[in-house]
Amino acid sequence: MSIYQRVHKVAKSLLTAGVIFFVCFLSHSAQATVLLLLSSDAPYYEETAASLQASAADSSPNAPTFKTLTLQSAETDTVLTQPWQLIVTIGSKATQHVLTEPGKIPVLSIFTPKNAFDSIQVNQDTERSRPVSAIYLDQPLERVVNLATKLKPEAKQFGAVFGPISQLWENELRTLTKQKTIDLISAHLTPDDNPVAVLRPLVQDSDLFIALPDHAPLNRAIAKWILHLSFQKKVPVIGFSRAYTNAGALASIYSTPDDIGKQAGQLIVARLIDGDTSLPRAQYPRYFTISTNFSVAASLGVSLPADNELYRSLEQEETTLP
């Protein structure tokens, strides 16, 4: 056999081995498939799913493949029985649906409020239990309090009103404000109460008011009146959405679909690429967004730093997040 023939034979063998390796690699990648189940086709769920996939692709060239479905899809129940490595539920309804179905596939719930996730977990059938974790929609209260103290460092009294959901956070918020030598002035509000009668004394005695998310009707009532009363009394409000800021809050802090999706994509790649299908404990969002209202700041005489400066400053103070 000539030298040329030998070289050709070796090259052919290497090429064949390379093809086999590539096919095996593709087969392995195909097995690392993740199901994204959206609670509906609402834009914020779709944006979360898109951000997750983009984040996974940016994190690794070997990111798993994804299949996206809405809960209302005719094939949802059939698809849930397929051998996914992970099911990501986006929103409370999708989470609740999957956790009532039998199966052992791990579930990561994202874009779900903590109280909703905890409630679903409590009601989960232990005989059908499967590994489950979450990236909450809510902000950790420590982050909210840190923002409030940066915007109003001279404040001695914070105000807050608690509804049926947010009352679960009262003790934690009181502890956090006490650690910063700030008094928390609070009250409880139900749908049957007169919001003005409850909120007016709080605003009068507060240097800053922290709005907390609750049931949607209560959120609307509180937002309407707290922004009106705080404007009259020159009391800054910290909200939990861009809409709050646009309506008159000094600032708001929240996690967008892009923020939640980015974190979820990174988490999935970090676990599945290493062959680790276990899930970390449920956690608050690592990424967040701050929006500020410079017109309100001017009327209150508050000097606002740039949003990105606030973000970096809060990041440096994080102590409880994983």
TORKOL-4160 file (C-alpha; in steps of 0.2 Angstrom, whole numbers, padded with zeros to 4 digits, m for minus):
322
<pt num="1" X="0000" Y="0000" Z="0000"/>
<pt num="2" X="0007" Y="0017" Z="m0005"/>
<pt num="3" X="0010" Y="0031" Z="0007"/>
<pt num="4" X="m0004" Y="0041" Z="m0002"/>
<pt num="5" X="m0016" Y="0026" Z="0001"/>
<pt num="6" X="m0012" Y="0025" Z="0019"/>
<pt num="7" X="m0015" Y="0043" Z="0022"/>
<pt num="8" X="m0031" Y="0042" Z="0013"/>
<pt num="9" X="m0037" Y="0027" Z="0023"/>
<pt num="10" X="m0032" Y="0036" Z="0040"/>
<pt num="11" X="m0041" Y="0052" Z="0034"/>
<pt num="12" X="m0056" Y="0042" Z="0030"/>
<pt num="13" X="m0056" Y="0033" Z="0046"/>
<pt num="14" X="m0055" Y="0050" Z="0056"/>
<pt num="15" X="m0069" Y="0057" Z="0045"/>
<pt num="16" X="m0080" Y="0043" Z="0049"/>
<pt num="17" X="m0076" Y="0044" Z="0068"/>
<pt num="18" X="m0079" Y="0062" Z="0067"/>
<pt num="19" X="m0096" Y="0060" Z="0059"/>
<pt num="20" X="m0101" Y="0046" Z="0072"/>
<pt num="21" X="m0095" Y="0058" Z="0086"/>
<pt num="22" X="m0106" Y="0072" Z="0079"/>
<pt num="23" X="m0121" Y="0061" Z="0077"/>
<pt num="24" X="m0119" Y="0055" Z="0095"/>
<pt num="25" X="m0117" Y="0073" Z="0101"/>
<pt num="26" X="m0133" Y="0078" Z="0092"/>
<pt num="27" X="m0142" Y="0063" Z="0099"/>
<pt num="28" X="m0137" Y="0069" Z="0116"/>
<pt num="29" X="m0142" Y="0087" Z="0113"/>
<pt num="30" X="m0159" Y="0081" Z="0107"/>
<pt num="31" X="m0162" Y="0072" Z="0123"/>
<pt num="32" X="m0159" Y="0088" Z="0133"/>
<pt num="33" X="m0175" Y="0095" Z="0128"/>
<pt num="34" X="m0185" Y="0107" Z="0139"/>
<pt num="35" X="m0204" Y="0110" Z="0138"/>
<pt num="36" X="m0210" Y="0128" Z="0140"/>
<pt num="37" X="m0228" Y="0128" Z="0146"/>
<pt num="38" X="m0236" Y="0145" Z="0146"/>
<pt num="39" X="m0251" Y="0149" Z="0156"/>
<pt num="40" X="m0259" Y="0158" Z="0141"/>
<pt num="41" X="m0253" Y="0168" Z="0125"/>
<pt num="42" X="m0252" Y="0184" Z="0135"/>
<pt num="43" X="m0237" Y="0195" Z="0128"/>
<pt num="44" X="m0228" Y="0194" Z="0145"/>
<pt num="45" X="m0228" Y="0175" Z="0145"/>
<pt num="46" X="m0222" Y="0175" Z="0127"/>
<pt num="47" X="m0208" Y="0188" Z="0131"/>
<pt num="48" X="m0202" Y="0177" Z="0146"/>
<pt num="49" X="m0201" Y="0162" Z="0135"/>
<pt num="50" X="m0192" Y="0171" Z="0121"/>
<pt num="51" X="m0180" Y="0179" Z="0134"/>
<pt num="52" X="m0176" Y="0162" Z="0142"/>
<pt num="53" X="m0172" Y="0154" Z="0125"/>
<pt num="54" X="m0161" Y="0168" Z="0120"/>
<pt num="55" X="m0152" Y="0168" Z="0137"/>
<pt num="56" X="m0149" Y="0149" Z="0135"/>
<pt num="57" X="m0142" Y="0151" Z="0118"/>
<pt num="58" X="m0131" Y="0165" Z="0124"/>
<pt num="59" X="m0125" Y="0155" Z="0139"/>
<pt num="60" X="m0119" Y="0140" Z="0129"/>
<pt num="61" X="m0118" Y="0134" Z="0111"/>
<pt num="62" X="m0124" Y="0117" Z="0117"/>
<pt num="63" X="m0140" Y="0124" Z="0125"/>
<pt num="64" X="m0154" Y="0112" Z="0126"/>
<pt num="65" X="m0168" Y="0113" Z="0113"/>
<pt num="66" X="m0185" Y="0119" Z="0118"/>
<pt num="67" X="m0203" Y="0116" Z="0114"/>
<pt num="68" X="m0216" Y="0130" Z="0118"/>
<pt num="69" X="m0234" Y="0127" Z="0121"/>
<pt num="70" X="m0248" Y="0136" Z="0129"/>
<pt num="71" X="m0259" Y="0128" Z="0142"/>
<pt num="72" X="m0274" Y="0130" Z="0131"/>
<pt num="73" X="m0266" Y="0119" Z="0117"/>
<pt num="74" X="m0275" Y="0104" Z="0112"/>
<pt num="75" X="m0258" Y="0093" Z="0113"/>
<pt num="76" X="m0253" Y="0099" Z="0130"/>
<pt num="77" X="m0259" Y="0084" Z="0140"/>
<pt num="78" X="m0251" Y="0072" Z="0128"/>
<pt num="79" X="m0235" Y="0082" Z="0127"/>
<pt num="80" X="m0233" Y="0082" Z="0146"/>
<pt num="81" X="m0231" Y="0063" Z="0146"/>
<pt num="82" X="m0216" Y="0064" Z="0135"/>
<pt num="83" X="m0198" Y="0061" Z="0143"/>
<pt num="84" X="m0193" Y="0079" Z="0145"/>
<pt num="85" X="m0177" Y="0083" Z="0155"/>
<pt num="86" X="m0186" Y="0098" Z="0162"/>
<pt num="87" X="m0203" Y="0106" Z="0161"/>
<pt num="88" X="m0203" Y="0125" Z="0164"/>
<pt num="89" X="m0220" Y="0132" Z="0168"/>
<pt num="90" X="m0223" Y="0151" Z="0165"/>
<pt num="91" X="m0236" Y="0158" Z="0176"/>
<pt num="92" X="m0247" Y="0151" Z="0190"/>
<pt num="93" X="m0260" Y="0142" Z="0180"/>
<pt num="94" X="m0247" Y="0132" Z="0170"/>
<pt num="95" X="m0238" Y="0128" Z="0187"/>
<pt num="96" X="m0254" Y="0122" Z="0195"/>
<pt num="97" X="m0259" Y="0111" Z="0180"/>
<pt num="98" X="m0243" Y="0102" Z="0179"/>
<pt num="99" X="m0241" Y="0099" Z="0197"/>
<pt num="100" X="m0258" Y="0091" Z="0197"/>
<pt num="101" X="m0253" Y="0078" Z="0184"/>
<pt num="102" X="m0243" Y="0062" Z="0188"/>
<pt num="103" X="m0225" Y="0061" Z="0183"/>
<pt num="104" X="m0207" Y="0063" Z="0190"/>
<pt num="105" X="m0200" Y="0076" Z="0178"/>
<pt num="106" X="m0193" Y="0091" Z="0187"/>
<pt num="107" X="m0203" Y="0107" Z="0186"/>
<pt num="108" X="m0196" Y="0125" Z="0186"/>
<pt num="109" X="m0210" Y="0137" Z="0189"/>
<pt num="110" X="m0206" Y="0155" Z="0183"/>
<pt num="111" X="m0215" Y="0172" Z="0183"/>
<pt num="112" X="m0226" Y="0166" Z="0197"/>
<pt num="113" X="m0229" Y="0176" Z="0213"/>
<pt num="114" X="m0222" Y="0168" Z="0228"/>
<pt num="115" X="m0239" Y="0167" Z="0237"/>
<pt num="116" X="m0246" Y="0158" Z="0222"/>
<pt num="117" X="m0232" Y="0146" Z="0221"/>
<pt num="118" X="m0232" Y="0142" Z="0240"/>
<pt num="119" X="m0251" Y="0139" Z="0239"/>
<pt num="120" X="m0249" Y="0127" Z="0224"/>
<pt num="121" X="m0235" Y="0118" Z="0234"/>
<pt num="122" X="m0246" Y="0116" Z="0249"/>
<pt num="123" X="m0260" Y="0109" Z="0239"/>
<pt num="124" X="m0249" Y="0097" Z="0229"/>
<pt num="125" X="m0254" Y="0079" Z="0231"/>
<pt num="126" X="m0239" Y="0071" Z="0240"/>
<pt num="127" X="m0241" Y="0055" Z="0230"/>
<pt num="128" X="m0239" Y="0064" Z="0214"/>
<pt num="129" X="m0225" Y="0075" Z="0220"/>
<pt num="130" X="m0210" Y="0078" Z="0209"/>
<pt num="131" X="m0194" Y="0089" Z="0210"/>
<pt num="132" X="m0200" Y="0107" Z="0209"/>
<pt num="133" X="m0193" Y="0124" Z="0211"/>
<pt num="134" X="m0196" Y="0142" Z="0206"/>
<pt num="135" X="m0190" Y="0159" Z="0201"/>
<pt num="136" X="m0203" Y="0171" Z="0209"/>
<pt num="137" X="m0210" Y="0186" Z="0201"/>
<pt num="138" X="m0209" Y="0196" Z="0217"/>
<pt num="139" X="m0195" Y="0206" Z="0223"/>
<pt num="140" X="m0186" Y="0202" Z="0240"/>
<pt num="141" X="m0192" Y="0215" Z="0253"/>
<pt num="142" X="m0173" Y="0218" Z="0257"/>
<pt num="143" X="m0171" Y="0225" Z="0240"/>
<pt num="144" X="m0186" Y="0236" Z="0241"/>
<pt num="145" X="m0181" Y="0243" Z="0258"/>
<pt num="146" X="m0163" Y="0246" Z="0252"/>
<pt num="147" X="m0170" Y="0256" Z="0237"/>
<pt num="148" X="m0182" Y="0266" Z="0248"/>
<pt num="149" X="m0167" Y="0271" Z="0260"/>
<pt num="150" X="m0156" Y="0276" Z="0245"/>
<pt num="151" X="m0170" Y="0287" Z="0238"/>
<pt num="152" X="m0175" Y="0295" Z="0255"/>
<pt num="153" X="m0160" Y="0292" Z="0267"/>
<pt num="154" X="m0166" Y="0304" Z="0280"/>
<pt num="155" X="m0183" Y="0295" Z="0282"/>
<pt num="156" X="m0187" Y="0290" Z="0299"/>
<pt num="157" X="m0205" Y="0282" Z="0296"/>
<pt num="158" X="m0210" Y="0271" Z="0282"/>
<pt num="159" X="m0229" Y="0268" Z="0278"/>
<pt num="160" X="m0236" Y="0252" Z="0271"/>
<pt num="161" X="m0254" Y="0245" Z="0269"/>
<pt num="162" X="m0256" Y="0226" Z="0270"/>
<pt num="163" X="m0270" Y="0216" Z="0261"/>
<pt num="164" X="m0275" Y="0198" Z="0262"/>
<pt num="165" X="m0259" Y="0193" Z="0252"/>
<pt num="166" X="m0246" Y="0206" Z="0257"/>
<pt num="167" X="m0250" Y="0203" Z="0276"/>
<pt num="168" X="m0239" Y="0188" Z="0275"/>
<pt num="169" X="m0224" Y="0199" Z="0273"/>
<pt num="170" X="m0228" Y="0211" Z="0287"/>
<pt num="171" X="m0216" Y="0204" Z="0300"/>
<pt num="172" X="m0202" Y="0203" Z="0288"/>
<pt num="173" X="m0204" Y="0221" Z="0282"/>
<pt num="174" X="m0205" Y="0227" Z="0300"/>
<pt num="175" X="m0189" Y="0217" Z="0304"/>
<pt num="176" X="m0180" Y="0225" Z="0289"/>
<pt num="177" X="m0185" Y="0243" Z="0293"/>
<pt num="178" X="m0181" Y="0240" Z="0311"/>
<pt num="179" X="m0163" Y="0235" Z="0306"/>
<pt num="180" X="m0161" Y="0252" Z="0298"/>
<pt num="181" X="m0169" Y="0261" Z="0313"/>
<pt num="182" X="m0184" Y="0265" Z="0303"/>
<pt num="183" X="m0202" Y="0264" Z="0311"/>
<pt num="184" X="m0215" Y="0255" Z="0300"/>
<pt num="185" X="m0232" Y="0263" Z="0301"/>
<pt num="186" X="m0245" Y="0251" Z="0294"/>
<pt num="187" X="m0263" Y="0246" Z="0292"/>
<pt num="188" X="m0273" Y="0232" Z="0285"/>
<pt num="189" X="m0285" Y="0235" Z="0271"/>
<pt num="190" X="m0299" Y="0223" Z="0264"/>
<pt num="191" X="m0310" Y="0225" Z="0249"/>
<pt num="192" X="m0324" Y="0231" Z="0260"/>
<pt num="193" X="m0314" Y="0245" Z="0268"/>
<pt num="194" X="m0314" Y="0263" Z="0263"/>
<pt num="195" X="m0297" Y="0265" Z="0256"/>
<pt num="196" X="m0296" Y="0284" Z="0259"/>
<pt num="197" X="m0300" Y="0282" Z="0278"/>
<pt num="198" X="m0286" Y="0269" Z="0279"/>
<pt num="199" X="m0273" Y="0277" Z="0269"/>
<pt num="200" X="m0274" Y="0295" Z="0274"/>
<pt num="201" X="m0267" Y="0293" Z="0292"/>
<pt num="202" X="m0253" Y="0282" Z="0285"/>
<pt num="203" X="m0248" Y="0295" Z="0272"/>
<pt num="204" X="m0249" Y="0309" Z="0285"/>
<pt num="205" X="m0237" Y="0300" Z="0297"/>
<pt num="206" X="m0225" Y="0293" Z="0284"/>
<pt num="207" X="m0209" Y="0300" Z="0276"/>
<pt num="208" X="m0210" Y="0287" Z="0262"/>
<pt num="209" X="m0224" Y="0274" Z="0257"/>
<pt num="210" X="m0220" Y="0257" Z="0250"/>
<pt num="211" X="m0234" Y="0249" Z="0239"/>
<pt num="212" X="m0235" Y="0230" Z="0240"/>
<pt num="213" X="m0243" Y="0219" Z="0227"/>
<pt num="214" X="m0259" Y="0211" Z="0232"/>
<pt num="215" X="m0276" Y="0206" Z="0224"/>
<pt num="216" X="m0278" Y="0216" Z="0208"/>
<pt num="217" X="m0294" Y="0225" Z="0213"/>
<pt num="218" X="m0285" Y="0230" Z="0229"/>
<pt num="219" X="m0270" Y="0235" Z="0220"/>
<pt num="220" X="m0280" Y="0247" Z="0209"/>
<pt num="221" X="m0289" Y="0255" Z="0224"/>
<pt num="222" X="m0273" Y="0257" Z="0233"/>
<pt num="223" X="m0263" Y="0264" Z="0218"/>
<pt num="224" X="m0277" Y="0277" Z="0214"/>
<pt num="225" X="m0278" Y="0284" Z="0232"/>
<pt num="226" X="m0260" Y="0282" Z="0238"/>
<pt num="227" X="m0254" Y="0292" Z="0223"/>
<pt num="228" X="m0267" Y="0305" Z="0226"/>
<pt num="229" X="m0264" Y="0307" Z="0244"/>
<pt num="230" X="m0245" Y="0306" Z="0243"/>
<pt num="231" X="m0245" Y="0320" Z="0230"/>
<pt num="232" X="m0255" Y="0331" Z="0242"/>
<pt num="233" X="m0243" Y="0328" Z="0256"/>
<pt num="234" X="m0227" Y="0327" Z="0247"/>
<pt num="235" X="m0223" Y="0309" Z="0252"/>
<pt num="236" X="m0213" Y="0299" Z="0239"/>
<pt num="237" X="m0220" Y="0282" Z="0235"/>
<pt num="238" X="m0210" Y="0266" Z="0230"/>
<pt num="239" X="m0221" Y="0255" Z="0218"/>
<pt num="240" X="m0219" Y="0238" Z="0210"/>
<pt num="241" X="m0222" Y="0242" Z="0191"/>
<pt num="242" X="m0218" Y="0254" Z="0178"/>
<pt num="243" X="m0236" Y="0259" Z="0177"/>
<pt num="244" X="m0234" Y="0264" Z="0196"/>
<pt num="245" X="m0220" Y="0275" Z="0191"/>
<pt num="246" X="m0228" Y="0283" Z="0176"/>
<pt num="247" X="m0244" Y="0286" Z="0187"/>
<pt num="248" X="m0234" Y="0296" Z="0200"/>
<pt num="249" X="m0223" Y="0285" Z="0211"/>
<pt num="250" X="m0205" Y="0292" Z="0214"/>
<pt num="251" X="m0198" Y="0275" Z="0208"/>
<pt num="252" X="m0203" Y="0257" Z="0206"/>
<pt num="253" X="m0193" Y="0241" Z="0207"/>
<pt num="254" X="m0199" Y="0225" Z="0198"/>
<pt num="255" X="m0193" Y="0211" Z="0187"/>
<pt num="256" X="m0198" Y="0211" Z="0168"/>
<pt num="257" X="m0201" Y="0196" Z="0157"/>
<pt num="258" X="m0184" Y="0198" Z="0150"/>
<pt num="259" X="m0176" Y="0198" Z="0168"/>
<pt num="260" X="m0185" Y="0182" Z="0173"/>
<pt num="261" X="m0181" Y="0174" Z="0157"/>
<pt num="262" X="m0163" Y="0178" Z="0157"/>
<pt num="263" X="m0161" Y="0170" Z="0174"/>
<pt num="264" X="m0170" Y="0155" Z="0170"/>
<pt num="265" X="m0160" Y="0152" Z="0154"/>
<pt num="266" X="m0144" Y="0153" Z="0163"/>
<pt num="267" X="m0150" Y="0141" Z="0177"/>
<pt num="268" X="m0156" Y="0128" Z="0164"/>
<pt num="269" X="m0140" Y="0128" Z="0154"/>
<pt num="270" X="m0129" Y="0128" Z="0170"/>
<pt num="271" X="m0138" Y="0112" Z="0176"/>
<pt num="272" X="m0142" Y="0102" Z="0160"/>
<pt num="273" X="m0126" Y="0105" Z="0151"/>
<pt num="274" X="m0117" Y="0097" Z="0166"/>
<pt num="275" X="m0130" Y="0083" Z="0166"/>
<pt num="276" X="m0137" Y="0089" Z="0183"/>
<pt num="277" X="m0156" Y="0088" Z="0183"/>
<pt num="278" X="m0158" Y="0093" Z="0201"/>
<pt num="279" X="m0166" Y="0109" Z="0205"/>
<pt num="280" X="m0160" Y="0123" Z="0217"/>
<pt num="281" X="m0171" Y="0130" Z="0230"/>
<pt num="282" X="m0185" Y="0142" Z="0225"/>
<pt num="283" X="m0177" Y="0159" Z="0223"/>
<pt num="284" X="m0181" Y="0178" Z="0221"/>
<pt num="285" X="m0176" Y="0185" Z="0204"/>
<pt num="286" X="m0158" Y="0189" Z="0202"/>
<pt num="287" X="m0161" Y="0202" Z="0189"/>
<pt num="288" X="m0172" Y="0217" Z="0191"/>
<pt num="289" X="m0177" Y="0234" Z="0184"/>
<pt num="290" X="m0179" Y="0251" Z="0192"/>
<pt num="291" X="m0189" Y="0265" Z="0184"/>
<pt num="292" X="m0189" Y="0283" Z="0191"/>
<pt num="293" X="m0200" Y="0298" Z="0189"/>
<pt num="294" X="m0189" Y="0314" Z="0188"/>
<pt num="295" X="m0204" Y="0325" Z="0187"/>
<pt num="296" X="m0211" Y="0318" Z="0204"/>
<pt num="297" X="m0193" Y="0319" Z="0211"/>
<pt num="298" X="m0192" Y="0338" Z="0206"/>
<pt num="299" X="m0209" Y="0342" Z="0214"/>
<pt num="300" X="m0203" Y="0332" Z="0230"/>
<pt num="301" X="m0185" Y="0340" Z="0230"/>
<pt num="302" X="m0177" Y="0323" Z="0229"/>
<pt num="303" X="m0161" Y="0321" Z="0220"/>
<pt num="304" X="m0162" Y="0305" Z="0209"/>
<pt num="305" X="m0146" Y="0296" Z="0203"/>
<pt num="306" X="m0147" Y="0287" Z="0187"/>
<pt num="307" X="m0157" Y="0271" Z="0186"/>
<pt num="308" X="m0141" Y="0261" Z="0182"/>
<pt num="309" X="m0132" Y="0269" Z="0197"/>
<pt num="310" X="m0146" Y="0263" Z="0208"/>
<pt num="311" X="m0145" Y="0246" Z="0201"/>
<pt num="312" X="m0127" Y="0244" Z="0204"/>
<pt num="313" X="m0128" Y="0251" Z="0221"/>
<pt num="314" X="m0142" Y="0238" Z="0226"/>
<pt num="315" X="m0133" Y="0224" Z="0218"/>
<pt num="316" X="m0118" Y="0228" Z="0230"/>
<pt num="317" X="m0130" Y="0227" Z="0245"/>
<pt num="318" X="m0138" Y="0210" Z="0241"/>
<pt num="319" X="m0135" Y="0199" Z="0256"/>
<pt num="320" X="m0149" Y="0186" Z="0255"/>
<pt num="321" X="m0150" Y="0181" Z="0237"/>
<pt num="322" X="m0141" Y="0165" Z="0231"/>
